Amino acid sequence: MSVEQVLFKTLETVSGKHIGVATLNAEKSLNALDLQMVRLLAKQLQRWRQEPQIAAVVLDATGDKAFCAGGDVRALYQAQQSNPGSFTHEVRLFFEEEYRLDYLLHTFGKPILVWGDGIVMGGGLGLMMGASHRIVTERSRIAMPEVTIGLYPDVGGSYFLGRLPGKMGLFLGLTAYNLNAADARYCGFANHFLAAADKQRLLDAMSTLSWGDNHTLNHQKLHDLLTMLATNCSEHPGSSRLKAHQQAIDTLMSGTLAEVLQKMHSLTSDQPWLLKARDTMLSGSPLSWALAWQQANLGHSMKLADCFRMELGWCLNCCAIGDFCEGVRALLVDKDRSPQWRYGNGRLPPQEAVDAVLANPFPHEHPLADL
């Protein structure tokens, strides 16, 4: 028997309105998104967006290990194997439809709450950042680990990482650092903290709100409810290493990419988490460093839709002529953890290789032109 990969239900409320609940249901793969899941979510969310009876939406997941560990990159790797040197139709479809889903969340209008308990990585963070109300718990572990597989922080990372304090966006993109709840609050990835045990209490309380037709008021009612629930929370978000070490991170990440790389090569510290971040970066894809660097220097002028259009081209180029296939092979397929990056390990790639990955692969109309 096939199991539905996304479960949908609606909760009744005392106001007569309903709350739509979409539950990622691929626990074995840590709820990693494949194309079928993306399509199921997009179709139902479009329906709920149009339905006047639906006042708000909740995105959660089965199991207590992960909300969503990212995209199903193994499936992309397998699809790409038949077509070295150029991207496949399947790979293009996945990224295009994933970004459409993320953009839908960002522009949904009605309140969307993501229950970001457990692992939230890559494509999972893409879903979370599109939500208006982003919850983390004491079990939340958030990261953009794409540097380890020859990608870069996509799913809108070009938009939201550049808006982090100081050089934090570059640090997270280069090092795949795992954020706890307090880090996530500091960086703005989350805007509320509750205990993992509070989920049912939250859903019960949401059913008692006087939801109406005014989206702005509904947003405020949900915000106020979450603030109230947080005052009676049995857990604490902990402290943020990133906040405590913001100045040191800014210093480490300042200068040219070559200068940052040199500083990371020579870094010594009594902070194990910082040494781990260093080692992750230095073992990651040099092409990924270059892409994360480009992202960090975009500034705040690019619109969200333009970011998604740019990222689609970059991702497809990573699959076709970059390090993606080798990164997935080493980490998830053969699991030897010894990637042979295209332009060597631990040193910068040639500029022409970077330019090729940055180039627009769509000579005619862009697939996301209508965003």
C-alpha positions as CSV (number, residue, x, y, z in Angstrom):
1,M,0.0,0.0,0.0
2,S,1.3,3.5,-0.9
3,V,1.2,6.0,1.9
4,E,0.2,9.6,1.2
5,Q,3.3,11.7,1.4
6,V,1.4,14.8,2.6
7,L,-1.7,14.6,4.7
8,F,-4.4,17.3,4.7
9,K,-7.2,18.0,7.1
10,T,-9.2,21.0,8.4
11,L,-9.8,22.0,12.0
12,E,-13.1,23.6,13.0
13,T,-13.0,26.8,15.1
14,V,-15.5,28.5,17.3
15,S,-15.7,31.3,14.8
16,G,-17.1,29.0,12.1
17,K,-13.9,29.4,10.1
18,H,-11.5,26.5,9.5
19,I,-7.8,26.0,9.8
20,G,-6.1,24.0,7.1
21,V,-3.4,21.6,8.3
22,A,-0.8,20.1,5.8
23,T,1.4,17.4,7.4
24,L,4.6,16.2,5.6
25,N,4.4,12.4,5.9
26,A,7.7,10.9,4.8
27,E,9.2,10.2,8.2
28,K,11.8,7.7,7.0
29,S,13.4,10.3,4.8
30,L,13.1,13.0,7.5
31,N,10.2,14.5,5.4
32,A,12.6,15.5,2.6
33,L,10.6,17.0,-0.3
34,D,10.3,15.3,-3.6
35,L,8.4,16.6,-6.6
36,Q,5.2,14.7,-5.7
37,M,5.1,16.3,-2.2
38,V,5.8,19.8,-3.7
39,R,2.9,19.3,-6.1
40,L,0.5,18.1,-3.4
41,L,1.3,21.0,-1.2
42,A,1.1,23.6,-4.0
43,K,-2.3,22.3,-5.2
44,Q,-3.9,22.2,-1.7
45,L,-2.4,25.6,-0.7
46,Q,-3.8,27.2,-3.8
47,R,-7.2,25.8,-2.9
48,W,-7.1,26.9,0.7
49,R,-5.9,30.4,-0.4
50,Q,-9.1,30.8,-2.5
51,E,-11.4,29.3,0.1
52,P,-13.1,31.9,2.2
53,Q,-13.8,29.4,5.0
54,I,-10.0,28.8,5.6
55,A,-8.7,31.5,7.9
56,A,-5.1,30.2,8.4
57,V,-2.9,27.3,7.5
58,V,-0.5,25.1,9.6
59,L,2.4,23.2,8.1
60,D,3.8,20.4,10.2
61,A,5.3,16.9,9.9
62,T,5.0,13.4,11.2
63,G,7.6,12.1,13.6
64,D,9.7,14.0,16.2
65,K,13.0,14.1,14.3
66,A,12.4,16.6,11.5
67,F,10.0,19.1,10.1
68,C,11.9,18.7,6.8
69,A,15.5,17.9,6.1
70,G,15.5,19.5,2.6
71,G,14.9,18.3,-0.9
72,D,15.2,14.7,-2.0
73,V,18.6,15.3,-3.6
74,R,19.2,11.6,-4.2
75,A,16.3,11.6,-6.6
76,L,17.8,14.6,-8.4
77,Y,21.2,12.9,-8.5
78,Q,19.7,9.8,-10.1
79,A,17.9,11.8,-12.6
80,Q,21.0,13.8,-13.5
81,Q,23.2,10.7,-14.0
82,S,21.8,10.1,-17.4
83,N,22.7,13.5,-18.7
84,P,26.2,14.7,-17.6
85,G,27.0,18.2,-18.8
86,S,23.5,19.5,-19.0
87,F,20.6,19.5,-16.7
88,T,17.7,17.1,-17.1
89,H,14.0,18.0,-17.5
90,E,13.2,16.2,-14.1
91,V,15.8,18.3,-12.3
92,R,14.5,21.6,-13.8
93,L,10.9,20.7,-12.9
94,F,11.8,20.0,-9.3
95,F,13.6,23.2,-8.6
96,E,11.1,25.3,-10.6
97,E,8.0,23.8,-8.8
98,E,9.8,24.0,-5.4
99,Y,10.5,27.7,-5.9
100,R,6.9,28.3,-7.0
101,L,5.7,26.7,-3.8
102,D,8.1,28.8,-1.7
103,Y,7.0,31.9,-3.5
104,L,3.3,31.0,-2.9
105,L,4.0,30.7,0.8
106,H,5.8,34.1,0.9
107,T,2.8,35.8,-0.9
108,F,0.0,33.7,0.6
109,G,-1.8,36.6,2.4
110,K,-3.5,34.5,5.0
111,P,-1.5,33.5,8.1
112,I,0.7,30.4,7.6
113,L,2.3,28.8,10.7
114,V,5.2,26.4,10.3
115,W,5.9,24.1,13.3
116,G,9.7,23.9,12.9
117,D,10.4,21.1,15.4
118,G,13.5,19.0,14.9
119,I,15.6,19.2,11.8
120,V,14.8,22.1,9.4
121,M,17.4,22.2,6.6
122,G,17.7,23.4,3.0
123,G,14.3,23.1,1.4
124,G,12.7,22.8,4.8
125,L,14.0,26.2,5.6
126,G,12.6,27.4,2.3
127,L,9.1,26.4,3.4
128,M,9.6,27.9,6.9
129,M,10.9,31.3,5.6
130,G,7.8,31.6,3.5
131,A,5.5,31.4,6.5
132,S,4.3,34.3,8.5
133,H,4.5,32.6,11.9
134,R,7.6,30.4,12.3
135,I,7.9,28.3,15.4
136,V,11.0,26.7,16.8
137,T,11.3,24.3,19.8
138,E,14.0,23.1,22.1
139,R,14.6,20.3,19.6
140,S,15.0,22.5,16.5
141,R,18.2,22.3,14.5
142,I,18.3,24.6,11.5
143,A,20.9,24.8,8.8
144,M,21.7,25.5,5.1
145,P,24.1,22.6,4.5
146,E,24.4,22.9,0.7
147,V,28.1,23.6,0.7
148,T,28.6,19.9,1.6
149,I,26.8,18.7,-1.6
150,G,28.0,21.2,-4.2
151,L,25.0,23.5,-4.0
152,Y,24.5,26.8,-2.2
153,P,21.7,28.2,0.1
154,D,18.9,28.4,-2.4
155,V,15.1,28.4,-1.8
156,G,15.2,32.1,-1.4
157,G,18.5,32.3,0.6
158,S,19.6,35.0,-1.8
159,Y,16.8,37.1,-0.4
160,F,16.9,36.3,3.4
161,L,20.5,35.5,4.1
162,G,21.6,39.0,3.0
163,R,19.2,40.5,5.5
164,L,20.9,38.8,8.5
165,P,23.0,40.8,11.0
166,G,26.5,41.7,9.8
167,K,28.3,38.9,7.9
168,M,26.1,36.2,9.4
169,G,24.5,35.1,6.1
170,L,27.9,34.5,4.5
171,F,29.0,32.5,7.6
172,L,25.9,30.3,7.5
173,G,26.2,29.7,3.8
174,L,29.9,28.8,3.9
175,T,29.9,26.6,7.1
176,A,26.5,24.9,7.2
177,Y,26.4,25.8,10.9
178,N,23.5,24.2,12.9
179,L,21.4,26.9,14.6
180,N,19.5,26.1,17.8
181,A,16.2,27.8,18.7
182,A,17.9,30.9,20.2
183,D,20.1,31.3,17.1
184,A,17.1,31.0,14.9
185,R,15.3,33.7,16.8
186,Y,18.4,35.9,16.6
187,C,18.7,35.5,12.8
188,G,14.9,35.9,12.2
189,F,14.5,32.4,10.9
190,A,11.9,32.0,13.6
191,N,9.7,34.5,15.3
192,H,8.2,32.4,18.1
193,F,9.4,29.7,20.5
194,L,7.3,27.0,22.1
195,A,8.1,23.6,23.7
196,A,7.8,20.6,21.5
197,A,5.1,19.3,23.8
198,D,3.0,22.4,23.2
199,K,1.8,21.5,19.7
200,Q,-1.6,20.2,20.6
201,R,-2.1,23.0,23.1
202,L,-1.4,25.4,20.2
203,L,-3.8,23.7,17.8
204,D,-6.5,23.7,20.5
205,A,-6.0,27.3,21.2
206,M,-6.1,28.3,17.6
207,S,-9.6,26.7,17.3
208,T,-10.8,29.1,20.0
209,L,-9.7,32.3,18.2
210,S,-12.4,34.6,16.7
211,W,-11.1,34.3,13.1
212,G,-12.6,36.7,10.6
213,D,-12.2,37.8,7.0
214,N,-9.6,40.4,7.6
215,H,-6.1,38.8,7.0
216,T,-4.3,41.6,8.9
217,L,-6.4,41.1,12.0
218,N,-6.0,37.3,11.7
219,H,-2.2,37.7,11.6
220,Q,-2.3,39.8,14.7
221,K,-4.6,37.4,16.6
222,L,-2.3,34.5,15.9
223,H,0.7,36.5,16.9
224,D,-0.9,37.5,20.2
225,L,-1.9,33.9,20.9
226,L,1.7,32.6,20.3
227,T,3.1,35.4,22.5
228,M,0.6,34.4,25.2
229,L,1.4,30.7,24.9
230,A,5.2,31.4,25.1
231,T,4.7,33.0,28.5
232,N,3.6,29.7,29.9
233,C,6.2,27.6,28.1
234,S,7.9,24.8,30.0
235,E,11.1,25.0,27.9
236,H,13.7,27.7,27.3
237,P,15.2,28.5,23.9
238,G,18.7,28.5,25.3
239,S,21.3,31.1,24.4
240,S,22.5,32.1,20.9
241,R,26.2,31.4,20.1
242,L,25.8,33.5,17.0
243,K,24.6,36.5,18.9
244,A,27.4,36.2,21.4
245,H,30.1,35.9,18.7
246,Q,28.6,38.2,16.1
247,Q,31.7,40.5,16.1
248,A,34.1,37.6,15.8
249,I,32.1,36.2,12.9
250,D,32.0,39.6,11.2
251,T,35.8,39.8,11.5
252,L,36.3,36.3,10.2
253,M,34.0,36.8,7.2
254,S,35.3,40.2,6.2
255,G,37.5,40.9,3.1
256,T,37.7,39.1,-0.2
257,L,36.7,35.5,-0.6
258,A,40.4,34.6,-0.9
259,E,41.1,36.5,2.4
260,V,38.2,34.7,4.2
261,L,39.5,31.4,2.9
262,Q,43.0,32.2,4.2
263,K,41.5,33.2,7.6
264,M,39.6,29.9,7.8
265,H,42.7,27.9,6.9
266,S,44.7,29.5,9.7
267,L,41.9,29.6,12.3
268,T,42.6,28.3,15.8
269,S,40.0,28.6,18.5
270,D,39.0,27.1,21.9
271,Q,35.4,27.0,20.6
272,P,34.6,23.5,19.2
273,W,31.6,24.7,17.3
274,L,33.7,27.3,15.4
275,L,36.3,24.6,14.5
276,K,33.6,22.4,13.2
277,A,32.3,25.3,11.1
278,R,35.8,25.8,9.7
279,D,36.2,22.1,8.9
280,T,32.8,21.9,7.2
281,M,33.6,24.8,5.0
282,L,37.1,23.7,4.1
283,S,35.8,20.2,3.1
284,G,32.9,21.7,1.1
285,S,32.7,22.6,-2.6
286,P,34.8,25.5,-3.6
287,L,32.2,26.4,-6.3
288,S,29.7,26.5,-3.4
289,W,31.9,29.0,-1.6
290,A,31.9,31.2,-4.7
291,L,28.1,31.1,-5.0
292,A,27.5,31.8,-1.3
293,W,29.9,34.7,-1.7
294,Q,27.9,36.1,-4.6
295,Q,24.7,35.8,-2.6
296,A,26.2,37.6,0.4
297,N,27.1,40.6,-1.8
298,L,23.8,41.0,-3.6
299,G,22.6,43.6,-1.2
300,H,18.9,44.3,-0.5
301,S,17.8,45.6,-3.8
302,M,16.7,42.3,-5.5
303,K,13.0,41.4,-5.3
304,L,12.1,38.0,-4.0
305,A,10.9,36.8,-7.4
306,D,14.1,37.9,-9.1
307,C,16.1,35.9,-6.4
308,F,14.1,32.8,-7.2
309,R,14.7,33.3,-11.0
310,M,18.4,33.7,-10.4
311,E,18.6,30.7,-8.1
312,L,16.9,28.4,-10.6
313,G,19.7,29.1,-13.1
314,W,22.4,28.6,-10.5
315,C,21.0,25.3,-9.3
316,L,20.6,23.8,-12.7
317,N,24.2,24.8,-13.6
318,C,25.4,23.2,-10.3
319,C,23.7,20.0,-11.4
320,A,25.0,20.2,-15.0
321,I,28.5,21.6,-14.8
322,G,29.2,22.0,-11.0
323,D,29.8,19.9,-8.0
324,F,26.3,18.7,-7.1
325,C,26.5,15.2,-8.4
326,E,29.9,14.5,-6.8
327,G,28.7,16.0,-3.5
328,V,25.6,13.9,-3.3
329,R,27.6,10.8,-4.4
330,A,30.2,11.3,-1.6
331,L,27.7,12.2,1.1
332,L,24.6,10.2,0.4
333,V,25.2,7.5,-2.3
334,D,28.6,5.9,-1.8
335,K,28.9,7.6,1.6
336,D,32.7,7.7,1.5
337,R,32.7,11.4,2.5
338,S,35.6,12.0,0.2
339,P,34.3,14.2,-2.6
340,Q,36.6,15.0,-5.5
341,W,35.5,18.5,-6.3
342,R,35.8,19.6,-9.9
343,Y,38.4,22.2,-9.3
344,G,40.2,20.6,-6.4
345,N,39.7,20.7,-2.6
346,G,40.4,23.6,-0.2
347,R,41.2,26.2,-2.8
348,L,39.3,28.7,-4.9
349,P,38.0,27.6,-8.3
350,P,39.0,29.5,-11.5
351,Q,36.9,32.6,-12.2
352,E,35.7,31.3,-15.6
353,A,34.3,28.2,-13.8
354,V,32.4,30.5,-11.4
355,D,31.1,32.6,-14.3
356,A,29.8,29.5,-16.1
357,V,27.8,28.5,-13.0
358,L,26.5,32.1,-12.6
359,A,25.4,32.3,-16.3
360,N,21.7,32.3,-17.2
361,P,21.0,28.9,-18.8
362,F,17.7,30.1,-20.3
363,P,18.3,31.8,-23.7
364,H,14.6,32.5,-24.2
365,E,11.8,33.0,-21.7
366,H,12.6,32.2,-18.1
367,P,10.5,29.3,-16.6
368,L,9.7,31.6,-13.6
369,A,9.0,34.7,-15.7
370,D,5.4,34.9,-14.4
371,L,6.3,35.1,-10.7
